[in-house]
Amino acid sequence: MQFGVYIRESKRSGAEIARQIGVHPTYVSHLRAGRRYPSLKLVAKIAEATSGMVVFNDWIAAREQNPKPWNGD
């Protein structure tokens, strides 16, 4: 599932998820919009925070549609 779709459908706020995964809410906004891609460490945190609804393969699929470089954090 795409990260933005998860946030919308779960009715959780970006700020809530940002706190849970340890990033700034603005960064979550960038992830939702596809302007940034998370590090592998952050992908694992997102998978945990979303109870496995958003996983590594979802980010790969998003990157194939919009091939910007991965964020190096």
N, C-alpha and C positions, 0 to 999 in steps of 0.2 A: 504494500500500500504506500502511496506517496505520502511524505511527511505532512504536507499541507492538507491533504485530504483527511489524514488521521486527526489532525488538530481540529479541523472543521467538524468532522463527524463525531468526535469524542466530546465536543463542547468544552474542551480544556483550553485554557488561555496559553498563548505563547510564553507569557511571563511565568506561568506555573511550570511549564515544561523546562524553561530556561533554568529556573531554580533547581529543578530536579536533576538536570544533567550538568549543571555547573558552568553555564555560559550566560552572557548578557542577552537580554530579550531581543536586542537588535540583531544579534547573530542568528537567533531562531527565525527572525523575520527574513534574513538573507537566505537561510536554508529553505524556508517555505517557498520562497520566490525562485529558487534555483540559481541565485547569484553566487552562492558558495556551496561547497561540498564538505562534509565533515571528515575529520581524520578517522582512521580505523578505530582508535580508542573512543572517539565520540560516537561512532556508529554503534559500538557495543553499549554505550550508555543510553543511546536513543532506543535501541532494541529493548533494553531492560525497562526503561521508562514507559514504553508503549506496550509492554507485555507481549513483545514479539510481533506486534502488528506492523512495524516498520523495521526491516532488516537490511543487511548488506546488499542483497540482490536488488532491493528497491532502489538503492542509491546508484547501483550500476546501471539499471534501466534508465534512471533519470539522467545519468551522465551520458548515456548513449544518445539520448534525445537532445542534449545540450552539452557538448563536450568542452566545458571549461576545466581548467586545471583544479585538482584537489587542493584544498586548503592545507597548509603545512603545519597546523597547530598540533 
